[in-house]
Amino acid sequence: MKPEEFMAFLHILENLKCNTRHSWTHTGRHESVAEHTCRLACMALLLEGEFPELDMARVIKMCLIHDWGEAVTGDIPSFLKTETDEEAELGAIHALTAKLPSARPALEALYAEMEARETPEARFYKALDRLEAVIQHNEAPLDTWLDLERELNLSYGVEDCAPFPFLAGLRELSNRETREKLSRG
């Protein structure tokens, strides 16, 4: 990898700090894509001891790169994302990885694994990604929620977390927090 290629790539990734997500923080500001990514990777790191059968370094890599396409496309909430949006994000990922020819094969293979969700690591990363979004919603002021999120926050990622008992427990804890938040209205 040439230093110029690396620096140019970093300048593109800086958009992840600037591009906001649909989610809000507890202080009432939009969360950035980079903030979501950071906490997601931290979750994987902290859960390494709970899942010794997983290659958690691989999961952390998935967490770190999963939203790189949003450096180009911006964030579109999952409940609004169309097939066209998904294709645009995938195209952005391919365009980005093309900028790093020496790293491209490994990155493209990791993205393919993530998309296929056939490995335990890919399924675990996806469960964490959805769980983190639910947790963030619970931390955000209720007046930042859309009406559809009142139900979505109780169901989003439940199936993804189910194969991992520890995550299923966290997901149920998140549901209790959601119900409490809604009851305080």
C-alpha positions, 0 to 999 in steps of 0.5 A: 500500500502506498502512503498516498493511497492510505492517506486518501482512503483515510480522508474518505473515512473521515466522512464516517465522523461527519455523517449522522445516523437516524439514532440520537444520543442521550444528550439529544444530538444525532449519533455519527456513523463512526460513533456507532461503529466504535461502540459496536467494535467495543461490544465485540471486544468486551464479549470475547471471553463470553464467546471463546469459540468465535474468532473475535478479531474477525468479528471486530474487523467486521464491526469496523468495516461494516458501514464504510459504504456510508462514508459515501452514501450516508446513512439510510435507516434499515426500515427505509433502505430499499434494494437500490440503496443496498446496491448503491452502498455495496457499489460504494464499498467496492469503489472504496476497496478498489482504492486500496489494491493490496488490501482489496482481496481481504476486504472484499472476502470479509464483506462477502462473508458478512453479506452471506452470514453463513459463518458464526462470526458474520451472524454474531457481528450482525446480531451485535449491529442490530443490538447496538441500534436498539440500545442506542434508541433506548438511550435516546430521548423518546421524543426522537423516536418515530412512531414505528420505532415503538414496536420496532425497538421490541422486535429488531434483531431478536431473531439475530440474537437468539442463537447466542444465549448471552446476546438473547439475554441482552436483547431481552434486557433491552426489551425491558428497558424499551417497555419501561421507557414507553410506559414513562412516555 
